[in-house]
Structures are given as C-alpha cells and as structure tokens.
C-alpha cells in the first residue's frame, strides 16, 4: 500500500501530504487499527480493496461510525486503477455492511468540489448532494470548497 499511498498525485484533492516513509504509514495504520477514537466515541473501520484477478492492492476504504448511527466514508484508489469502477465497487460493498451489520442509518461523504471523478462515484452509489462548505480547507496554497453528500439507509 505504501507505493500507491506515497504517490503525491493521489493527494491533489486531499488536505494532507503522502506518507514520507513506510514507518510513518505503519504508525498511522497502527492508530487506526485500534478501531476506536481515543475517547471511545467513534468506531474506525478500514478495508483494503484488492483485485479479484491477482489480489493486488487497488486502494482502501475508511469509515468512521459515530454514536448517532451516522458514518463518514472516505476512499483512496491507486491512480493506475482510476476510472475502472473499483472505487464504486469497493464502496458499495462497504455500504452494504454499514447498513446491515453495523446498523448505520446515514452515511456522509465530503468531497472537494473540483474532484469530478469522486463526485461521480458518490452519485453512482446513490448519494445525494446535501450542502456546500465554502473555504472548507486550505492546502497546497489555496482554499478548497467541499460538497457534502449523504446516503440514507433504505427502508426495508
């Protein structure tokens, strides 16, 4: 995972820098592996997306579940796999588990307004645009605006 997560191009719309060393990535993942925020209010879940053909790592999906049964969804897919449906497929599987196994009722995703590909992924998954946050972040020398997308658990 270090190879694709250390590619600076992946961070065009992400307000953090790539890991500089394998050790720094391992340290970050060890924190996430606890599966709980330091105060215990949030559950942290992480999945690796792998190719069905050769089991190679294609990306990752990250979820934070809050006490109110809402969840925040984020994902990163290696650049060589962009535009091939992997983000949609990986997120779809995670969403099914969140609504089923974890009892989540609302999933939220925040996306940079310039990230057209990610916006398409969310809309394909059934997310609805719920709002716009102006000047949400300042990184790489400029401010960014973010759309908030929401997906409500279907009635069954």
C-alpha positions as CSV (number, residue, x, y, z in Angstrom):
1,X,0.0,0.0,0.0
2,X,2.9,2.4,0.6
3,X,3.7,2.6,-3.1
4,X,0.3,3.9,-4.1
5,X,-0.3,5.9,-0.9
6,X,3.0,7.7,-1.3
7,X,2.1,9.0,-4.8
8,X,1.7,12.8,-4.5
9,X,-0.8,12.9,-7.4
10,X,-3.2,11.0,-5.2
11,X,-3.4,14.0,-2.8
12,X,-4.5,16.6,-5.3
13,X,-7.8,16.9,-3.5
14,X,-6.8,15.6,-0.1
15,X,-5.7,18.1,2.6
16,X,-2.7,16.0,3.8
17,X,0.6,15.0,2.3
18,X,1.6,11.5,1.3
19,X,3.5,9.4,3.9
20,X,7.2,10.1,3.6
21,X,8.3,6.8,5.0
22,X,6.9,3.3,5.4
23,X,7.4,3.7,9.1
24,X,5.1,6.8,9.2
25,X,2.4,4.9,7.3
26,X,2.7,1.9,9.7
27,X,2.4,4.3,12.6
28,X,-0.8,5.8,11.1
29,X,-2.3,2.4,10.4
30,X,-1.5,1.2,13.9
31,X,-3.6,4.1,15.3
32,X,-6.4,3.2,13.0
33,X,-6.1,-0.5,13.9
34,X,-7.3,0.3,17.4
35,X,-10.8,0.7,15.7
36,X,-11.8,3.3,18.3
37,X,-11.2,7.1,18.7
38,X,-9.1,8.0,21.8
39,X,-12.3,9.0,23.7
40,X,-14.2,5.9,22.5
41,X,-17.0,7.8,20.8
42,X,-16.2,6.6,17.3
43,X,-15.6,3.3,15.7
44,X,-12.9,3.3,13.0
45,X,-13.2,0.7,10.2
46,X,-10.7,0.2,7.3
47,X,-10.7,-2.1,4.4
48,X,-8.2,-2.8,1.6
49,X,-9.6,-3.1,-1.9
50,X,-7.9,-5.9,-3.8
51,X,-8.1,-7.1,-7.4
52,X,-10.1,-10.3,-8.0
53,X,-7.6,-11.3,-10.6
54,X,-4.3,-11.2,-8.8
55,X,-5.2,-10.0,-5.2
56,X,-3.0,-6.8,-5.7
57,X,-4.0,-3.8,-3.5
58,X,-6.1,-1.3,-5.5
59,X,-7.0,1.0,-2.7
60,X,-8.6,1.4,0.7
61,X,-12.0,2.4,2.2
62,X,-12.1,4.1,5.6
63,X,-15.3,4.7,7.7
64,X,-15.9,6.5,11.0
65,X,-19.1,5.4,12.7
66,X,-20.5,7.9,15.3
67,X,-22.7,7.2,18.2
68,X,-25.8,8.6,16.4
69,X,-25.6,5.7,13.9
70,X,-24.1,8.0,11.2
71,X,-20.9,7.2,9.4
72,X,-18.3,9.1,7.4
73,X,-17.0,7.4,4.3
74,X,-13.6,8.1,2.6
75,X,-11.7,6.2,0.0
76,X,-8.4,6.2,-1.9
77,X,-7.8,4.2,-5.1
78,X,-4.4,3.8,-6.7
79,X,-4.1,6.1,-9.8
80,X,-3.5,3.2,-12.2
81,X,-7.0,1.9,-11.3
82,X,-8.9,5.2,-11.6
83,X,-11.9,5.2,-13.9
84,X,-12.3,1.4,-13.9
85,X,-15.2,1.2,-11.3
86,X,-13.1,-0.1,-8.4
87,X,-14.0,2.8,-6.1
88,X,-17.7,2.3,-6.8
89,X,-17.5,-1.5,-6.2
90,X,-15.4,-1.2,-3.0
91,X,-17.6,1.5,-1.5
92,X,-20.8,-0.4,-2.5
93,X,-19.7,-3.5,-0.5
94,X,-18.7,-1.4,2.5
95,X,-22.1,0.5,2.4
96,X,-24.0,-2.8,2.4
97,X,-22.1,-3.8,5.5
98,X,-22.6,-0.5,7.2
99,X,-26.4,-0.6,6.7
100,X,-26.7,-4.3,7.5
101,X,-24.1,-5.5,10.0
102,X,-23.3,-2.1,11.7
103,X,-26.8,-0.6,11.8
104,X,-25.8,2.7,10.3
105,X,-28.7,4.9,9.2
106,X,-26.9,7.7,7.4
107,X,-23.6,7.8,5.5
108,X,-21.9,11.1,4.8
109,X,-19.0,11.8,2.4
110,X,-17.3,15.1,1.9
111,X,-15.6,15.8,-1.4
112,X,-13.6,18.6,-2.9
113,X,-15.8,20.4,-5.5
114,X,-13.1,20.0,-8.1
115,X,-12.9,16.2,-7.7
116,X,-15.4,15.4,-10.5
117,X,-14.4,11.7,-10.6
118,X,-15.1,11.2,-6.9
119,X,-18.4,13.1,-7.2
120,X,-19.5,10.7,-10.0
121,X,-18.6,7.7,-7.7
122,X,-20.8,9.0,-4.9
123,X,-23.7,9.8,-7.2
124,X,-23.5,6.4,-8.8
125,X,-23.8,4.9,-5.3
126,X,-27.0,6.9,-4.7
127,X,-25.6,9.7,-2.6
128,X,-27.4,13.0,-2.7
129,X,-25.7,16.3,-2.6
130,X,-26.6,17.8,0.8
131,X,-24.7,21.0,1.0
132,X,-21.7,23.1,0.1
133,X,-19.0,24.3,2.6
134,X,-17.1,27.3,1.2
135,X,-13.4,27.5,2.2
136,X,-13.6,24.1,3.9
137,X,-9.8,23.6,3.8
138,X,-6.6,25.4,2.9
139,X,-3.9,23.3,1.5
140,X,-1.3,23.3,-1.3
141,X,-1.5,27.1,-1.4
142,X,-5.2,27.6,-2.0
143,X,-8.6,27.2,-0.3
144,X,-11.0,24.4,-1.3
145,X,-14.8,24.1,-1.2
146,X,-16.4,20.8,-0.3
147,X,-19.7,19.3,-1.2
148,X,-21.4,17.1,1.5
149,X,-23.1,14.0,0.1
150,X,-25.5,11.9,2.1
151,X,-26.9,8.4,1.7
152,X,-29.8,7.3,3.9
153,X,-30.4,3.7,4.8
154,X,-33.2,2.3,2.6
155,X,-36.4,1.3,4.3
156,X,-36.8,-2.5,4.4
